[in-house]
Amino acid sequence: LVDFCIASLIFSLVTFRLMFGTTAWGLIGTQIPLNHSWSAGDYSFFLFELTFCGTATTVVSGAVAERMRFWGYFVTAIILSALIYPIAGHWVWGGLWFETTPGWLRQLQFHDFAGATVVHSVGGWMAFAAILILGPRLGRFNTRSRSIDGHSLPTAVLGIFLLWFGWFGFNGGSC
């Protein structure tokens, strides 16, 4: 929930413009064309891309669970949502909307299928950088480590079905 709240706020204020705005040398978007009036399809595209931004942030949360304080994670999520994700997103998806000049990777005919590079790879590399800085979970895997008990099986099953249902629209919209 925190991931999506951070991503929603940052994406609305900064990220969307940096990803899909007029390109500056193929590296970063600057601004959305002012003469463009938004349609229902534009709002749908915005929400779809917002979900991608939130998903990239959740990749990091799994890697740093039990290793990072909440405020440290909060700052990490802001950096990813406001800076790292929109730059990589512009390289690949810039020019996809609003008919602006594409980002440099897109100009080289690079294709990202269902967000594998922009969403999952960017989130994965951010997670990798975070765990390199944080180090291992000390004491977690020694001979006297405590087990992590399950919490709520019905809630976990509900979450799985919600993810499974959402995945159809998430991947179907990417193709």
C-alpha positions as CSV (number, residue, x, y, z in Angstrom):
1,L,0.0,0.0,0.0
2,V,2.8,2.4,0.8
3,D,4.5,1.5,-2.5
4,F,1.4,2.4,-4.4
5,C,0.8,5.6,-2.4
6,I,4.3,6.8,-3.0
7,A,4.3,5.8,-6.7
8,S,0.8,7.5,-7.2
9,L,1.9,10.8,-5.8
10,I,5.3,10.9,-7.4
11,F,4.0,9.6,-10.8
12,S,1.3,12.2,-10.9
13,L,3.6,15.1,-10.0
14,V,6.8,14.2,-11.8
15,T,7.3,10.8,-13.3
16,F,4.7,10.8,-16.1
17,R,6.1,14.0,-17.5
18,L,9.7,12.8,-17.3
19,M,8.8,9.5,-19.0
20,F,6.4,10.6,-21.8
21,G,7.2,14.3,-22.2
22,T,9.2,15.9,-25.0
23,T,12.6,14.3,-25.0
24,A,15.8,16.1,-24.2
25,W,18.5,14.3,-26.3
26,G,16.6,11.0,-25.9
27,L,17.6,10.9,-22.2
28,I,14.7,12.3,-20.3
29,G,11.3,13.8,-20.9
30,T,10.8,17.5,-20.2
31,Q,7.1,18.4,-20.5
32,I,3.8,17.1,-21.9
33,P,2.7,18.9,-25.0
34,L,0.4,21.7,-23.9
35,N,-1.9,21.5,-27.0
36,H,-2.9,17.9,-26.2
37,S,-6.5,17.6,-24.8
38,W,-6.8,14.4,-22.7
39,S,-9.3,11.7,-23.7
40,A,-10.5,8.6,-21.8
41,G,-7.8,6.7,-23.5
42,D,-5.1,9.1,-22.2
43,Y,-6.4,8.7,-18.6
44,S,-6.5,5.0,-19.0
45,F,-2.9,5.0,-20.3
46,F,-1.9,7.2,-17.3
47,L,-3.4,4.8,-14.8
48,F,-1.9,1.8,-16.6
49,E,1.6,3.3,-16.5
50,L,1.0,4.4,-12.8
51,T,0.6,0.7,-12.0
52,F,3.9,-0.1,-13.7
53,C,5.6,2.5,-11.5
54,G,4.1,1.0,-8.4
55,T,5.2,-2.5,-9.4
56,A,8.8,-1.5,-9.9
57,T,8.8,-0.1,-6.4
58,T,7.3,-3.3,-4.9
59,V,10.2,-5.4,-6.4
60,V,12.5,-3.5,-4.0
61,S,10.3,-4.0,-1.0
62,G,10.6,-7.8,-1.2
63,A,14.4,-7.6,-1.2
64,V,14.8,-5.2,1.7
65,A,12.1,-6.7,4.0
66,E,13.3,-7.0,7.6
67,R,16.6,-5.2,6.6
68,M,15.7,-1.6,6.3
69,R,13.8,0.9,8.5
70,F,10.6,2.3,7.2
71,W,11.9,5.8,6.5
72,G,14.9,4.4,4.7
73,Y,12.6,2.4,2.5
74,F,10.3,5.4,2.0
75,V,13.2,7.5,0.7
76,T,14.4,4.6,-1.5
77,A,10.9,4.3,-3.0
78,I,10.8,8.1,-3.7
79,I,14.2,7.9,-5.5
80,L,13.1,5.0,-7.6
81,S,9.7,6.5,-8.5
82,A,10.9,10.0,-9.1
83,L,14.3,9.6,-10.7
84,I,15.5,6.1,-11.7
85,Y,12.3,4.6,-13.1
86,P,11.3,7.6,-15.3
87,I,14.7,7.9,-16.8
88,A,14.8,4.2,-17.8
89,G,11.2,4.4,-18.8
90,H,11.8,7.3,-21.1
91,W,14.7,5.6,-22.8
92,V,12.5,2.7,-23.7
93,W,8.9,4.1,-23.8
94,G,9.5,7.8,-24.5
95,G,7.6,8.9,-27.5
96,L,5.1,6.1,-27.1
97,W,2.5,8.6,-26.1
98,F,1.8,12.2,-27.3
99,E,3.8,11.5,-30.5
100,T,7.0,13.1,-29.2
101,T,10.5,12.1,-30.1
102,P,11.4,8.6,-28.7
103,G,14.0,7.9,-26.1
104,W,17.4,6.7,-27.2
105,L,16.8,2.9,-26.7
106,R,13.5,3.1,-28.6
107,Q,15.3,4.9,-31.5
108,L,17.6,1.8,-31.6
109,Q,14.5,-0.4,-32.0
110,F,14.7,-1.8,-28.5
111,H,11.5,-3.5,-27.4
112,D,10.4,-4.2,-23.8
113,F,7.8,-6.9,-23.6
114,A,5.4,-6.5,-20.7
115,G,7.7,-4.3,-18.7
116,A,10.5,-6.9,-18.3
117,T,13.2,-4.3,-18.6
118,V,11.7,-1.0,-17.4
119,V,9.7,-2.4,-14.6
120,H,11.3,-5.6,-13.4
121,S,14.9,-5.0,-14.3
122,V,14.9,-1.5,-12.9
123,G,13.3,-2.6,-9.7
124,G,15.6,-5.6,-9.5
125,W,18.8,-3.5,-10.0
126,M,17.5,-1.1,-7.3
127,A,16.9,-4.0,-5.0
128,F,20.3,-5.4,-5.7
129,A,22.0,-2.0,-5.0
130,A,20.0,-1.8,-1.7
131,I,21.0,-5.2,-0.5
132,L,24.6,-4.6,-1.4
133,I,24.5,-1.5,0.8
134,L,22.5,-3.2,3.6
135,G,24.4,-6.5,3.7
136,P,23.1,-9.9,4.8
137,R,20.4,-10.5,7.3
138,L,22.7,-11.1,10.2
139,G,21.7,-13.9,12.6
140,R,18.8,-14.9,10.3
141,F,20.4,-18.1,8.9
142,N,22.5,-19.5,11.8
143,T,21.8,-22.7,13.6
144,R,19.4,-21.1,16.1
145,S,17.4,-19.0,13.7
146,R,13.7,-18.6,14.3
147,S,11.2,-19.6,11.7
148,I,8.8,-17.1,10.2
149,D,5.3,-18.4,11.0
150,G,2.5,-18.0,8.4
151,H,-0.1,-15.3,9.2
152,S,-3.5,-15.8,7.5
153,L,-4.0,-18.5,4.9
154,P,-7.4,-17.1,3.7
155,T,-5.8,-13.6,3.2
156,A,-2.8,-15.0,1.4
157,V,-5.1,-17.0,-1.0
158,L,-7.3,-13.9,-1.6
159,G,-4.1,-12.0,-2.4
160,I,-3.0,-14.6,-4.9
161,F,-6.4,-14.6,-6.7
162,L,-6.4,-10.8,-6.8
163,L,-2.9,-10.8,-8.3
164,W,-3.8,-13.5,-10.7
165,F,-6.9,-11.7,-11.9
166,G,-5.0,-8.4,-12.2
167,W,-2.2,-10.0,-14.1
168,F,-4.5,-10.7,-17.1
169,G,-5.2,-7.0,-17.6
170,F,-1.6,-6.0,-16.7
171,N,0.0,-8.2,-19.3
172,G,-2.8,-7.9,-21.9
173,G,-2.4,-4.1,-21.9
174,S,1.3,-4.4,-22.4
175,C,1.2,-6.2,-25.7
